[in-house]
Amino acid sequence: MIRRALDALYLLGGIAGGVSLAAIAGIIAAQVIGRQFGLVFAGADDLTAFAVAGSALLPLAYAFRHGAHIRVDLIIGHLRGSARFFMEALALALTAGLCGFMAWAMADLAYDSWQFEDVAQGTVPWILWYPQAACAAGCILFAVALLDDLAVHLAGGTPSYRRAAEASALQRATEEI
């Protein structure tokens, strides 16, 4: 039950990242079409920047769980046995800690923006805590995914990113469908 809930959260983050990408396309298309008719969409640049931040951070956990992140195995890839186990656990723990700190910093920034009613300095005073909270949510989801895989690894299981890397392209395509 917990596995399904976590996977649903990761998927939700991936969908939110996709929606952010679609928002970028929609905003840019509206600007291009609007220019043809002499229309200017005030604040579109700010909205695009917010959507870019969301599209970068919200799907991190989903991408990680499906092996879509670039992993460099220069050291860990050459290790075997307990040395590999320890280094992999260390890498997951350090990355989760760093991501957790980033999540805390983003959540603190969003809270401060909410508390002070901070708005964007562009042509439209967009409320800043909305996109900041979305970025914090993406970082939190990624930290949870890292801790999830760390727990699986420490329990002797195979972390999701390694399962995804070992799966064939056909298996991954079948899972996605």
C-alpha positions in Angstrom: 0.0 0.0 0.0 2.8 2.4 0.8 4.6 1.5 -2.4 1.5 2.3 -4.4 1.0 5.6 -2.6 4.6 6.6 -3.2 4.5 5.6 -6.8 1.3 7.6 -7.2 3.0 10.7 -5.7 6.0 10.3 -8.0 3.6 10.0 -11.0 1.7 13.0 -9.8 5.0 15.0 -9.8 5.8 13.7 -13.3 2.3 14.8 -14.5 2.7 18.2 -12.9 6.1 18.6 -14.7 4.4 17.7 -17.9 1.6 20.2 -17.3 4.3 22.8 -16.6 5.9 22.0 -20.0 2.5 22.3 -21.7 2.0 25.7 -19.9 5.3 26.9 -21.4 4.2 25.9 -24.8 0.8 27.5 -24.4 2.3 30.8 -23.1 4.8 31.0 -25.9 2.1 30.1 -28.5 -0.2 32.8 -27.1 2.6 35.3 -27.3 3.5 34.4 -30.9 -0.2 34.4 -32.0 -0.9 37.6 -30.0 1.9 39.5 -31.7 0.3 38.8 -35.1 -2.8 40.7 -33.8 -0.9 43.4 -31.9 -1.7 41.9 -28.5 0.8 41.8 -25.7 0.4 39.4 -22.8 1.8 41.2 -19.7 3.7 39.0 -17.3 4.1 36.2 -19.8 7.9 36.1 -19.2 7.4 35.7 -15.5 4.8 32.9 -16.0 7.2 31.1 -18.4 10.0 31.3 -15.8 7.8 29.9 -13.1 6.7 27.1 -15.4 10.3 26.3 -16.3 11.2 26.0 -12.6 8.2 23.7 -12.1 9.0 21.6 -15.2 12.6 21.1 -13.9 11.9 20.2 -10.3 8.4 18.6 -10.1 9.2 15.5 -12.2 12.6 14.8 -10.6 11.4 11.9 -8.4 9.5 10.3 -11.3 12.4 10.5 -13.6 14.8 9.2 -10.9 12.6 6.2 -10.2 12.5 5.4 -14.0 16.2 5.6 -14.6 15.9 8.8 -16.6 18.6 10.7 -14.7 22.2 10.5 -15.9 24.2 8.6 -13.4 28.0 8.5 -13.5 29.3 5.2 -12.5 33.0 6.0 -12.8 33.8 4.8 -9.3 30.7 2.8 -8.1 30.5 0.9 -11.4 33.9 -0.6 -10.8 33.3 -1.7 -7.2 31.9 -5.0 -6.1 30.5 -6.5 -2.9 30.4 -4.6 0.3 32.5 -1.7 -1.1 29.8 -1.0 -3.8 27.0 -1.5 -1.2 28.6 1.1 1.1 29.4 3.6 -1.7 25.9 3.4 -3.1 24.3 3.8 0.3 26.6 6.8 0.9 25.8 8.4 -2.4 22.0 8.0 -1.8 22.3 9.3 1.7 24.4 12.4 0.8 22.1 13.2 -2.2 19.0 12.8 -0.1 20.5 15.1 2.5 21.4 17.7 0.0 18.0 17.5 -1.6 16.4 17.7 1.7 18.3 20.9 2.5 17.3 22.3 -0.8 13.6 21.4 -0.1 13.8 23.1 3.3 15.4 26.2 1.7 12.7 26.4 -1.0 9.9 25.8 1.5 11.3 28.5 3.8 11.5 30.9 0.9 7.9 30.1 -0.1 6.8 30.5 3.5 8.5 33.9 3.7 7.0 35.0 0.4 3.6 34.0 1.7 4.1 35.7 5.0 5.3 39.0 3.5 2.9 38.8 0.5 5.8 39.0 -1.8 5.1 39.5 -5.5 7.1 39.4 -8.7 8.8 42.6 -9.8 7.7 42.3 -13.5 4.8 44.0 -15.2 2.3 41.9 -13.4 2.6 41.4 -9.6 2.3 37.6 -9.6 2.2 36.0 -6.2 5.6 34.4 -5.7 4.9 31.7 -3.1 2.9 29.6 -5.6 5.8 28.7 -7.9 8.2 28.6 -5.0 5.9 26.1 -3.2 5.8 24.0 -6.4 9.6 24.0 -6.5 9.7 23.0 -2.8 7.3 20.1 -3.6 9.5 18.9 -6.4 12.5 18.9 -4.1 10.6 17.1 -1.3 9.4 14.4 -3.7 12.9 13.9 -5.0 14.3 13.6 -1.4 11.5 11.1 -0.6 12.4 9.1 -3.7 16.1 9.1 -2.7 15.2 7.9 0.8 12.9 5.3 -0.6 15.7 3.8 -2.7 18.1 4.1 0.2 15.7 2.1 2.4 15.3 -0.5 -0.4 19.1 -0.7 -0.9 19.8 -1.0 2.9 17.2 -3.8 3.1 19.1 -5.7 0.4 16.8 -4.9 -2.5 17.6 -3.4 -5.9 17.0 0.4 -6.1 14.6 1.6 -8.7 17.3 3.3 -10.8 19.3 0.2 -11.1 16.2 -1.9 -12.0 15.4 0.7 -14.6 18.9 0.7 -16.0 18.9 -3.1 -16.2 15.6 -3.3 -17.9 15.5 -3.4 -21.7 14.1 -0.6 -23.7 11.2 -2.8 -24.7 10.4 -3.6 -21.1 10.5 0.1 -20.2 8.2 1.0 -23.1 5.7 -1.8 -22.1 5.6 -0.4 -18.5 4.9 3.1 -19.7 2.0 2.0 -21.8 
